[in-house]
Amino acid sequence: MARREPECNGTKSIPARDLAPDLSEQIVRVSLAAYRAMGLRDYGRIDLRLHPERGPLILESTLTLIYRPVRALPGRGEERNDL
């Protein structure tokens, strides 16, 4: 079941549907530019709002970290998974 966000000061959170192709492309360009400008890699999510006059506005980014074992000291062979 999809998560529904509560109303906030009269503003409803709804998924975008049936967007014009040029608006969809603008959303992709803005999101990728924000992702790259923040130096992100791996997986993340860019949250935005569509303003009727100004187009897509970035609200925040949400990162999903990819955990890998990290060596405690270089060359010691000890791995730490608690970082």
Beta strands, then each sheet from edge to edge (+ up, - down):
strand 1: 43-51
strand 2: 55-64
strand 3: 70-71
strand 4: 79-80
sheet 1: 1+ 2-
sheet 2: 3+ 4-
end
